[in-house]
């Protein structure tokens, strides 16, 4: 029994060594760059609303200050509403790099807000 266990152990060890020798590390020459997009006030943002534009140049998210809700695009607060719909599938959506839309409500009215972002 001891011989079988020892043989099994060594067979397993040889298989592991064989597998690890077949796996070769590929040299990765990565070039990493970063670009500051916007400063985010994490105390007011709604996590599930965070969106990045298709070209990764713009950031938008819903935020709340006091009783008012608004969308922040590239660090700039947009028009304030009583609420921004972010639950149940509602979200800020980029249609293109320079256009986004979301649902907002003021009083008993619901608005589909469509924003065109001007190039600066």
N, C-alpha and C positions, 0 to 999 in steps of 0.2 A: 504494500500500500504506500509506504514511504517513497519507494522508487518511482511509482506512478505519479505521485504528487510532485516529486522533484522534477521528473521528466516533463510533466505538464507545465510546471512553473518556468523551466528553461525554454520550452517551446513558445510559451506566451511571451517571455522576455525577448526571444529572437524575433518574433513577429513584430513586437513593438519597436525594436531597434530597426528592423527593415522598413517599417512604415515611416518612422521618423527620418531615416536617411533618404527616403524617396521624396519627402517634402523638402523642397529647397526654398530658401529665402530669396525672393527676387529683390534686387536692388531697386529701391524706389527713389527716383530723383524728383522730388516734389517741389513745386514752386508755390509758395503760399503767399497770398496777398490779402489785405483787408482794407475796407473802405468804410469810414464812418458815415452812417445814413442819418440817424436821428437820435436824440436823447429821449428816453421814455420815462415818464413819471409812473413808476410801477405802483404807487399808492392809489392811483385812480383808475387804472386800466382794467378792462374786463378780459381775462385771459383767452377765452374761446373766440374772441373777436379779432385777434391779431392776424393781420394779413400782409403779405409782401406782394408787390406787383409782379406781373409775369417777367419783366426784365430785371427784377431784383434791385431796382433803383429807388423804389418808394415803399413806405411802410404806413399802414393805417390800422387803427384800433379804436374801439368804443371806450369811452371813459366817462366818469361821473364826478361832478363837483357839486356838493350840496345836494339839491333836489333836481338838478339839471343834468342831462346826458348829452353827449356830443361825440363826434368822431374826430380823431386827431390824425391828420395826414401830414407826414414829414415834419412832425413837431408843431404843426399849426392847428389850433382848435377851430373847428368849423361851427356852424350854427347850432344853437342849443335847443333841445327838445325835452319833453317830459320823460321820454324814454327812447332807447334804441333797441329794436328787437334783435336779441342775440340768442334767445332760448328757442328750442323747438325747431331748429334748422335755420333760423334767421341769422344772417351774418353780413359783414362787410365784404363785398365782392369786387375785385378788380375786373372790369370788362376788357381793358387794355392797359398798357403802362400809364396812360394819362386819363383814365376814366374809371370811376367806381360808383357803386350804388349800394343802398341799404334801406331798411324799413325803419321809420321813426314815427312816434306819435306825439301829438300835442293836444291836450284835452281829450275829446272823444274821436278825433280825426287821426287817420293813419296816412302817412305819406311815403311814397317811394321816392327817395332822394337820389338824384343822379348828379354826380359832380364831375366836372371836367377840370383837370389839374393843369394850370397854366405853366408853360415852360419859363423858367427864370433865367 
